[in-house]
Amino acid sequence: VTRTAALVPAAGRGERLGPGAPKALRELGGAPLLVHAVRALAAATAVDLVVVAAPAGSTAEVAALLAGEPAAPRPAAPVRVVAGGETRQASVAAALAAVDDDVDVVLVHDAARPLAPSALADAVVAAVRAGHPAVVPGLPVVDTVKRVDGTGRVLATVPRADLRAVQTPQGFRADVLRRAHAAAAASPGAPATDDAGLVEALGLPVHVVPGHEEALKVTRPLDLVLAAALLARRAGAGPA
Ligand code: C5P
């Protein structure tokens, strides 16, 4: 049997969103961001287990929140809750440690991307199972991107056609993600902002598949406005 687990780092404070509850617990359309994200993962055909890394003081609250989730549209994948860490990387590592040995593919998905469709998770898992050790969803970049120095002087314009804005869920062979996190934990330096970056540091190939506009990350207040509009559009279109 092959099994797939989805890890959800949800322990960020979300300071760029303004004052209030930890970001993953902020409400969107009547449910916390985290609940939306976990629902979509648990409904993905490919996902057998979800592990949430919650804010350290909130594990019981988060477990209770997720326990009330309906099992539709199929028997929902079971959800485990662990305490997250000081950085996203530490939170992912804590969730990874709670994954069983028979799991061979692992997704990592930000709680801050509440509207990423289940089909995106399935597509990423399929690409891993097709032979890619690490897979990230990515979209073309719409803005022109410039490299600048500390004074604001432009050093270069990065050719836009070469760039992708990378999202989650990212997918990995479980052994590759474990190796990447072990190597990162053993080396000093800034913690990674995504898991594929740790795999790149090992020198292993990372493959990009098409991302999805609705997999946007809720970071700033305007993102919540956009996410609420997307949710309302979905409700207007009837059940997906
Ligand atoms: O900070 P950013 O918005 O990039 O966070 C991405 C994801 O990482 C969020 O879902 C956040 O809750 C999570 N995170 C975490 N532990 C931290 C910091 C961030 O699980 N210490």
Residues whose N, C-alpha, C, O or C-beta is under 5 A from the ligand:
A	BS01	C5P	P9 A10 A11 G12 A24 A53 G84 G85 E86 T87 R88 S91 D110 A111 A112 V218
